[in-house]
């Protein structure tokens, strides 16, 4: 018999957070999250997303053994944007048992229906900075900390429970080589012709001055993308605090035009192997592994790129990539892992084909009518 338990206590939350550490403990490609951060995301008092989201979370049990978990989220800001009543499946994990997965899907879907939702999609989180998508290709590659790992059998369970493809993200691994002189000249021409100012950083105090402007541009640049709703000031502060500790200023480039931020790119030395050593906790010795990974990276994760839609045709991405690539070469970086790009972004995918690359991962968002 499988029974489900809604999270109502600190013990329940710990069981929910700890379950992936059990199910993936033998998987060498899984990247453990920081448990403390997971607790914050699940807490209505700590996570400002609860101001515009409703959420419930459950664990599944066979006798005294936890065998699965699931969350259901309603992001009201996103639903207002698209004019539909959509719920989200979130943080779903389960053993390879059809009874377990069916009961998990059912309890989340029933709650969403009770809340008036007409459909459900996912896996998705509270916001687009949260975990998104189910891995369906690339199980034998180490993901970036901004990506996901799942077991191959998950996809069949989704499909068996009536879920269909909504859209995919694709990820690339690029080999870093010298910047062609032609590309450098083109970037300089674009910059001079359009009176663009490239801002580079050496200190976090300098970077901190630009964080809010970058988030406001992110709201504008990502406004039409699926699953995205604008970040409130509370969410900007929450996210900035979370990431500022590890962001490395030299891997971030900002472009200004007429004193306004119109483009940015954010890279981060890969922390994937470090997070595996950290095992979910930065104390007492986890920080050592993180700081070591930040010093001499072989791989850099490309976390975010944003350009003001008003200036999309000016070629700003070419400048951003060119500037970042200079730093990567100087630091001896050999590879770049891109985070998820929608498969419909043909222009972006074409750009990566200018590099020696592989398209090695694919994540899927599923959808189902309720």
GUVEX-290180 format. One line per 4 residues: number of its first residue (from 1); their letters; for each residue x, y, z of N, C-alpha, C. Coordinates in pm, whole numbers. Each point is the difference from the previous one (the first is absolute). Layout:
residues N
NUM = a = X/Y/Z/X/Y/Z/X/Y/Z  ...
This chain:
residues 370
1 = xxxx = 84/-121/0/-84/121/0/87/125/0  -38/94/-85/69/129/-7/-88/105/67  55/74/94/-75/110/58/78/130/-18  -74/109/-12/59/131/-27/-11/88/123
5 = xxxx = 101/85/17/4/87/116/30/143/-44  -87/94/34/25/140/-33/101/58/99  85/92/-49/99/61/85/-66/101/94  8/-26/130/-59/90/98/97/32/114
9 = xxxx = 115/-67/6/93/21/110/143/8/-53  91/42/86/142/4/-38/51/-139/-35  -48/-99/70/41/-139/-29/-45/-41/-140  -123/37/-35/-52/-31/-134/87/65/-108
13 = xxxx = 38/125/23/81/73/-99/136/-67/-15  60/-41/111/130/-67/-7/-10/-131/-78  -107/-75/22/-19/-126/-75/-15/28/-148  -71/106/-34/-21/39/-140/135/36/-64
17 = xxxx = 78/83/68/129/46/-53/100/-114/-8  -4/-91/97/99/-108/5/-25/-112/-100  -123/-13/-50/-33/-114/-85/91/-11/-124  27/110/-75/90/-16/-115/141/-45/38
21 = xxxx = 45/35/121/132/-43/45/6/-153/14  -115/-60/28/-6/-146/10/-12/-64/-138  -90/51/-81/-29/-67/-127/115/15/-101  76/111/11/109/24/-96/139/-29/58
25 = xxxx = 7/-59/117/130/-13/67/102/-81/-80  -46/-86/-89/93/-79/-81/17/58/-141  -62/113/-27/5/61/-134/114/103/-4  101/-25/-83/118/86/-1/-22/130/-77
29 = xxxx = -119/17/-61/-27/122/-75/-99/93/71  -47/-39/117/-95/85/72/75/106/80  -52/125/-2/61/110/74/-89/32/120  45/-28/121/-83/27/118/-20/150/20
33 = xxxx = -121/42/32/-22/141/34/47/27/142  8/127/34/30/37/139/-130/-11/79  -1/-84/99/-124/-27/74/-58/127/61  84/85/53/-47/123/63/-79/85/-99
37 = xxxx = 46/4/-126/-70/78/-102/-134/-65/-36  -3/-133/0/-125/-70/-27/-102/28/109  45/2/126/-92/31/110/-59/140/-18  84/95/-41/-48/137/-21/-108/7/-108
41 = xxxx = 24/-71/-110/-96/2/-111/-135/-57/41  1/-95/92/-124/-64/42/-70/76/113  63/104/51/-54/74/114/-75/126/-43  -129/9/31/-76/121/-36/53/127/66
45 = xxxx = 70/-12/111/54/119/66/135/42/-58  72/-93/-62/133/30/-54/-1/27/-150  -94/-60/-73/-3/10/-146/-107/102/-42  41/116/-54/-97/103/-38/-90/-42/-116
49 = xxxx = 31/-110/-67/-87/-47/-109/-137/-38/52  -10/-33/128/-130/-34/58/-96/119/2  49/120/-26/-88/116/-6/-87/-3/-126  47/-73/-103/-79/-9/-123/-20/-146/-44
53 = xxxx = 41/-93/85/-17/-142/-30/-74/-70/114  -83/-98/-37/-51/-98/96/76/-130/-25  25/-76/107/77/-123/-19/-33/-101/109  5/-128/-37/-10/-110/94/103/-105/-40
57 = xxxx = 48/-75/100/101/-103/-25/-34/-125/78  32/-117/-59/-31/-129/62/117/-96/-17  8/-96/91/89/-115/-15/-85/-126/-9  54/-103/-66/-67/-130/-12/77/-104/80
61 = xxxx = -75/-88/66/62/-97/91/-54/-140/-24  92/-96/5/-37/-141/6/45/-49/137  -97/-19/88/28/-27/142/87/115/54  123/-27/42/83/106/59/106/52/-97
65 = xxxx = -12/-38/-126/100/41/-100/-58/108/-91  71/111/-12/-41/104/-94/34/-47/-141  -100/5/-90/19/-52/-136/-30/104/-108  -31/124/41/-26/102/-99/-36/133/63
69 = xxxx = -5/103/-83/-42/132/45/-54/79/-119  -78/104/29/-53/85/-107/-44/133/61  3/103/-82/-55/129/37/-98/46/-105  -94/86/40/-93/64/-93/4/149/29
73 = xxxx = 18/80/-105/15/145/15/-94/70/-97  -57/111/48/-75/90/-88/69/136/5  59/40/-110/63/132/-11/-105/94/-60  -65/77/86/-110/85/-44/47/111/-95
77 = xxxx = 121/51/21/52/104/-90/17/-54/-141  49/-123/-11/17/-58/-134/-136/-28/-64  -95/-49/79/-133/-26/-55/-68/128/-46  21/109/74/-55/129/-44/64/42/-133
81 = xxxx = 127/-27/-16/71/37/-122/-55/-75/-122  -26/-131/15/-42/-80/-115/-152/-10/-11  -73/46/102/-146/-5/-4/-56/-140/9  71/-90/68/-46/-138/16/19/-42/145
85 = xxxx = -72/-104/41/13/-53/135/81/-130/-5  132/17/16/91/-113/-10/69/-25/134  3/-129/40/77/-40/116/133/-60/-43  87/-19/97/133/-51/-28/32/-123/86
89 = xxxx = 51/-103/-64/60/-112/72/143/40/32  45/-23/124/132/46/39/71/-103/87  134/-7/-17/86/-81/87/-45/-145/12  -48/-55/-109/-48/-138/4/117/-97/-10
93 = xxxx = 2/-96/88/99/-108/1/-70/-126/50  36/-117/-55/-67/-123/45/79/-122/-42  -20/-108/72/56/-128/-39/-75/-49/-124  56/-101/-65/-60/-49/-125/-116/-93/31
97 = xxxx = -111/62/40/-120/-74/40/-121/78/-49  -81/-62/-86/-112/72/-62/-105/41/102  -16/-77/105/-98/38/103/44/126/72  129/9/29/53/119/68/-19/124/-86
101 = xxxx = 45/-5/-125/-9/119/-85/-146/39/-25  -88/-99/-20/-141/31/-26/-62/73/119  32/-43/122/-56/64/118/56/140/20  128/18/-32/60/133/11/-64/97/-98
105 = xxxx = -11/-42/-126/-64/87/-98/-144/31/42  -71/-100/46/-142/16/33/-21/101/112  81/-7/105/-24/91/112/31/144/-39  104/21/-80/33/135/-46/-107/53/-95
109 = xxxx = -43/-84/-93/-101/42/-97/-133/30/69  -39/-82/96/-126/22/70/1/131/77  112/32/64/9/127/71/-9/118/-97  67/-13/-115/-5/107/-100/-142/18/-55
113 = xxxx = -69/-111/-23/-139/9/-46/-88/68/105  22/-33/126/-76/63/107/23/152/4  118/41/-44/34/143/-3/-44/66/-129  -71/-75/-86/-56/59/-121/89/-2/-121
117 = xxxx = 107/-78/2/91/-5/-115/-58/-86/-112  23/44/-123/-50/-73/-117/103/-93/-60  126/20/36/106/-84/-53/120/0/93  95/-88/-30/121/-9/81/118/-23/-92
121 = xxxx = 113/64/31/121/-28/-75/119/-5/94  110/-56/-52/117/-13/84/88/-116/-46  106/-26/75/36/61/128/40/147/-15  -52/83/89/32/142/8/8/39/147
125 = xxxx = 68/110/27/11/47/136/-83/124/24  32/71/106/-71/123/33/24/105/-109  126/13/-46/37/98/-102/95/-67/-99  41/75/-102/91/-57/-99/144/-10/53
129 = xxxx = 27/45/123/129/-24/63/-1/-131/80  -114/-62/6/-17/-127/71/19/-115/-99  4/-123/49/20/-116/-88/-111/-9/-104  40/-23/-126/-97/-9/-109/32/-119/-89
133 = xxxx = -103/-76/-36/13/-103/-101/40/-136/53  -33/-102/-79/36/-138/29/108/-41/-100  111/-50/51/107/-45/-89/-46/-120/-81  9/9/-133/-38/-113/-85/114/-46/-90
137 = xxxx = 108/80/-9/121/-39/-74/121/53/74  110/-76/-2/124/48/60/22/-49/141  -41/-122/29/10/-54/135/145/-31/40  91/-6/-96/139/-36/28/93/120/-5
141 = xxxx = -55/119/20/79/122/7/-29/71/132  105/54/60/-17/75/123/-71/130/-30  -113/29/64/-71/125/-28/63/119/72  -34/119/-44/38/119/74/-91/11/122
145 = xxxx = 35/88/94/-84/15/119/-133/67/-34  -10/56/-122/-125/62/-43/-86/-96/-81  43/-125/-11/-75/-99/-76/-55/-107/94  -40/-114/-55/-65/-104/79/53/-138/-38
149 = xxxx = -23/-94/88/27/-141/-29/-122/-79/44  -44/-93/-86/-110/-91/34/34/-139/-53  -71/-98/50/17/-135/-53/-75/-14/-133  52/-80/-93/-66/-17/-130/-144/-49/10
153 = xxxx = -35/-76/103/-135/-56/7/-106/105/31  38/118/48/-98/103/34/-90/36/-120  65/11/-116/-76/44/-118/-119/-91/-27  19/-131/8/-108/-95/-27/-112/15/102
157 = xxxx = 34/28/124/-102/20/103/-83/125/-30  65/108/-43/-74/120/-38/-99/-34/-112  49/-66/-104/-83/-31/-116/-112/-98/37  29/-97/85/-103/-95/43/-113/67/77
161 = xxxx = 32/114/63/-100/73/77/-63/115/-79  10/-7/-132/-74/92/-87/71/130/-34  128/11/29/75/123/-30/60/-7/-140  -5/115/-69/56/11/-134/104/112/-4
165 = xxxx = 82/-3/-102/102/104/-16/-65/138/-19  52/99/74/-37/139/-25/114/72/-72  122/-7/56/117/58/-67/125/-58/63  111/3/-73/128/-50/49/101/114/14
169 = xxxx = 90/-20/96/123/79/7/113/-88/-52  98/59/-69/119/-74/-42/123/67/62  103/-79/25/123/50/60/119/-41/-85  102/85/0/118/-21/-82/126/1/86
173 = xxxx = 101/-70/-48/135/8/58/93/53/-109  63/114/27/84/68/-97/147/-15/36  83/-20/-101/144/0/21/53/140/-27  72/57/97/48/137/-11/131/5/-78
177 = xxxx = 1/84/-103/118/19/-84/26/150/-12  110/37/-61/35/141/-17/-111/74/-76  -24/124/42/-101/81/-67/52/39/-138  -69/-35/-106/46/37/-134/13/152/-13
181 = xxxx = 102/44/-71/23/144/-17/-121/67/-65  -64/-71/-92/-117/54/-67/-113/28/99  -19/-92/97/-105/17/101/32/118/90  129/18/33/40/113/83/-26/132/-71
185 = xxxx = 34/5/-128/-21/123/-77/-148/33/-9  -83/-104/-24/-144/21/-11/-56/55/131  44/-56/112/-48/46/130/37/146/23  121/38/-38/43/139/17/-82/95/-89
189 = xxxx = -29/-43/-120/-79/82/-93/-140/23/57  -63/-108/49/-135/11/57/2/93/121  102/-15/84/11/80/122/16/149/-33  90/33/-92/27/139/-33/-114/64/-77
193 = xxxx = -58/-76/-92/-108/54/-83/-122/38/82  -25/-74/109/-121/20/79/25/66/136  122/53/18/35/69/125/-30/-86/122  51/-122/-4/-22/-94/109/119/0/95
197 = xxxx = -27/-11/128/105/-4/101/2/-138/64  114/-65/-5/16/-132/62/51/17/142  -71/-57/95/37/8/141/54/-136/45  123/0/52/60/-119/58/16/22/150
201 = xxxx = 9/-108/74/4/8/146/121/-74/55  52/54/111/109/-67/70/-36/-27/146  -101/70/52/-40/-15/139/-150/-23/11  -41/-73/102/-142/-24/21/-74/129/37
205 = xxxx = 71/92/65/-61/128/34/-40/77/-126  79/-13/-107/-34/64/-128/-120/-70/-63  2/-133/4/-109/-78/-58/-132/26/70  6/13/131/-122/19/79/-77/124/-43
209 = xxxx = 72/103/-47/-65/124/-43/-88/-20/-123  27/-108/-75/-72/-23/-126/-106/-109/10  -7/-71/112/-86/-118/8/-147/33/-26  -51/106/60/-141/33/-20/-28/38/-145
213 = xxxx = 93/74/-62/-18/36/-141/-1/-124/-88  86/-97/33/6/-124/-77/-132/-77/14  -54/-8/122/-127/-70/20/-114/71/-71  -1/131/2/-107/74/-70/9/-23/-150
217 = xxxx = 123/-7/-52/17/-32/-142/-43/-142/-28  30/-92/93/-42/-139/-15/-153/-6/-14  -71/77/82/-146/4/-10/-44/41/-139  69/98/-55/-37/51/-132/40/-98/-111
221 = xxxx = 122/-55/10/52/-88/-105/-73/-133/-7  -47/-51/118/-62/-131/6/-152/7/4  -55/118/-19/-145/22/22/-89/-93/-80  39/-35/-121/-86/-81/-86/30/-149/7
225 = xxxx = 97/-40/81/36/-141/6/-101/-81/81  -17/-128/-34/-88/-85/80/48/-13/144  -96/-9/92/21/-27/142/64/115/77  15/116/-65/67/114/62/-102/106/40
229 = xxxx = 10/46/124/-75/116/47/101/98/57  -29/130/-3/98/100/46/41/-22/145  127/22/29/51/-7/135/-40/127/76  -61/-19/116/-31/113/87/129/45/70
233 = xxxx = -4/117/65/117/48/73/40/-100/109  -100/-60/66/30/-100/103/73/-120/-59  -47/-46/-116/64/-115/-64/140/36/-49  18/124/-46/132/45/-44/98/-3/118
237 = xxxx = -43/52/113/86/0/119/31/-142/46  -102/-87/0/15/-140/41/99/-72/-90  -13/18/-131/88/-68/-96/141/58/3  10/132/12/132/64/4/79/-48/121
241 = xxxx = -66/-10/113/67/-47/122/47/-144/-17  -81/-80/-67/33/-142/-18/123/-18/-88  11/79/-109/104/-25/-98/124/87/15  -11/115/70/113/92/8/121/-65/67
245 = xxxx = -25/-93/92/109/-64/73/95/-74/-93  -53/-61/-106/86/-83/-86/31/64/-135  -76/103/-42/27/62/-129/142/58/-2  68/-20/-112/136/50/-17/-1/117/-98
249 = xxxx = 33/121/47/-17/121/-82/66/-7/-137  117/-64/-9/72/0/-128/-70/-80/-109  -99/-83/37/-73/-80/-99/-136/62/-35  -16/127/33/-126/70/-27/29/124/-83
253 = xxxx = -78/21/-104/15/115/-88/-134/71/-13  5/133/8/-120/83/-17/26/100/-112  -102/26/-79/8/102/-104/-98/112/34  49/124/-11/-85/116/24/-10/85/-127
257 = xxxx = -114/62/-19/-20/96/-109/-73/120/59  62/115/-16/-57/122/57/-30/-17/148  96/-60/70/-3/-20/144/-107/-98/49  -54/-80/-92/-101/-100/36/52/-138/-33
261 = xxxx = -22/-96/91/42/-139/-25/-88/-61/-108  62/-45/-109/-76/-55/-113/39/-144/-34  101/-52/70/40/-139/-24/89/-52/110  -3/-130/23/87/-60/101/22/-147/-32
265 = xxxx = 108/-53/53/28/-143/-8/63/-40/133  -43/-114/52/46/-47/131/57/-141/-15  129/-13/25/64/-130/5/41/-31/143  20/-126/29/42/-42/134/86/-126/-12
269 = xxxx = 120/1/60/78/-125/1/-85/-116/49  9/-112/-69/-85/-115/34/19/-43/145  -112/-13/70/2/-46/138/-57/-142/12  -21/-66/-112/-67/-130/3/77/-103/83
273 = xxxx = 130/-15/-28/79/-98/75/14/42/146  11/131/22/10/50/138/-127/-32/78  -116/18/-63/-126/-28/68/-14/-149/34  57/-85/-84/-3/-142/31/83/-31/125
277 = xxxx = 110/72/17/84/-19/118/-63/63/124  -72/110/-21/-65/71/111/-111/-85/62  -71/-76/-84/-105/-93/45/-114/69/75  -35/121/-48/-120/65/53/22/99/112
281 = xxxx = 122/12/51/25/92/111/134/70/-16  -2/132/12/123/78/-12/81/2/129  -59/-48/109/69/-2/129/30/-145/41  115/-27/61/104/97/31/105/19/-110
285 = xxxx = 9/-97/-96/111/4/-96/-44/22/-144  -130/16/-23/-49/12/-137/54/121/-74  18/111/72/50/122/-65/136/-22/-63  81/-86/61/133/-28/-55/-11/-53/-142
289 = xxxx = -90/-95/-25/-15/-58/-133/-52/104/-100  -91/87/46/-55/104/-88/108/99/-39  73/52/97/103/99/-29/110/-57/-88  33/-126/20/101/-65/-85/-48/-8/-144
293 = xxxx = -129/-32/-19/-56/-11/-136/-4/135/-70  -15/107/76/-10/133/-60/135/54/-46  110/-54/52/132/59/-26/54/-30/-140  6/-128/-39/61/-37/-128/-94/-95/-75
297 = xxxx = -108/54/-55/-99/-86/-65/45/-49/-138  -36/-123/-27/17/-53/-136/-130/19/-78  -112/6/74/-132/15/-61/-69/120/63  -66/81/-83/-81/112/47/-143/-21/-48
301 = xxxx = -95/20/90/-142/-10/-35/-50/137/-45  -66/4/-114/-60/123/-49/-142/6/54  -20/80/105/-126/-2/73/-109/82/-66  33/122/-42/-103/91/-51/57/94/-104
305 = xxxx = -80/27/-102/31/106/-96/-129/75/-26  7/132/5/-120/80/-24/32/125/-80  -89/34/-93/16/119/-83/-134/72/-6  3/131/16/-122/80/-12/-61/-24/-138
309 = xxxx = -128/-40/-6/-64/-26/-129/11/116/-99  8/121/52/10/119/-85/131/0/-80  100/-73/51/132/1/-64/41/-139/-50  -97/-87/-19/30/-136/-40/77/-8/-132
313 = xxxx = -27/93/-90/59/-9/-134/138/65/-11  52/51/111/129/69/-5/119/-95/7  -25/-126/33/111/-95/10/67/-1/136  -75/38/105/58/3/135/49/-137/49
317 = xxxx = -70/-111/-32/52/-130/44/142/-27/-47  33/47/-121/136/-21/-52/103/70/87  -32/121/47/91/73/89/13/-71/133  -113/-41/57/1/-65/131/83/-128/-3
321 = xxxx = -24/-84/-100/74/-127/-11/148/27/-24  30/96/-86/139/33/-30/75/45/125  -64/86/79/65/50/122/20/-112/102  -101/-84/18/12/-109/95/105/-101/-46
325 = xxxx = 4/-24/-129/95/-98/-54/144/42/26  27/130/-2/135/48/32/41/-44/140  -94/15/95/28/-40/138/20/-151/9  -84/-76/-69/10/-146/4/137/-47/-49
329 = xxxx = 48/60/-107/130/-37/-55/111/39/96  -10/120/55/100/49/96/9/-91/123  -116/-52/44/-5/-84/120/28/-148/-29  17/-34/-126/29/-139/-36/-121/-91/0
333 = xxxx = -117/57/-14/-124/-80/-5/-7/-76/-132  -36/-127/8/-3/-84/-121/-140/-21/-56  -102/2/89/-136/-31/-46/-101/95/64  -109/20/-70/-114/74/52/-123/-89/-7
337 = xxxx = -74/-6/110/-130/-69/3/-109/107/-7  -83/-8/-103/-112/94/-8/-115/-57/83  -76/88/58/-121/-45/68/-111/-14/-105  -119/-37/45/-105/-34/-96/-41/114/-92
341 = xxxx = -9/-32/-127/-50/93/-101/-121/-65/-66  -111/74/-14/-117/-59/-64/35/-47/-141  -47/-118/-36/30/-56/-131/-50/88/-114  -95/87/31/-54/92/-102/91/120/-25
345 = xxxx = 104/17/83/94/111/-15/105/-38/-104  -40/1/-125/88/-46/-107/119/93/-19  -21/129/24/109/96/-16/110/-27/102  -39/-27/125/97/-30/104/75/-129/-28
349 = xxxx = -73/-102/-43/63/-129/-29/99/14/-116  -34/80/-99/90/23/-113/129/66/46  -11/92/98/119/67/50/98/-99/62  -49/-97/76/90/-95/64/66/-91/-103
353 = xxxx = -59/-11/-117/59/-84/-103/125/62/-61  29/127/37/127/61/-41/117/-55/81  -31/-74/105/102/-59/86/10/-150/-26  114/-56/39/11/-146/7/-90/-42/116
357 = xxxx = -107/-72/-28/-102/-20/102/-69/-135/-14  -70/-37/108/-95/-110/-5/-129/47/66  -115/-45/-52/-128/23/67/-29/-130/73  21/1/132/9/-125/75/-113/-23/99
361 = xxxx = -80/101/27/-107/-18/98/-131/58/-52  -107/-62/45/-134/49/-36/-91/-18/121  -71/107/35/-98/-3/108/-138/30/-58  -101/-56/59/-137/16/-54/-94/51/106
365 = xxxx = -88/91/-41/-114/38/82/-122/-70/-59  -68/-76/83/-120/-71/-42/-125/80/38  -112/-33/-64/-125/69/26/-115/-99/-3  -107/30/76/-117/-87/7/-121/84/35
369 = xx = -111/-27/-66/-127/63/38/-55/-65/125  -63/81/82/-60/-54/124/-152/-8/-12
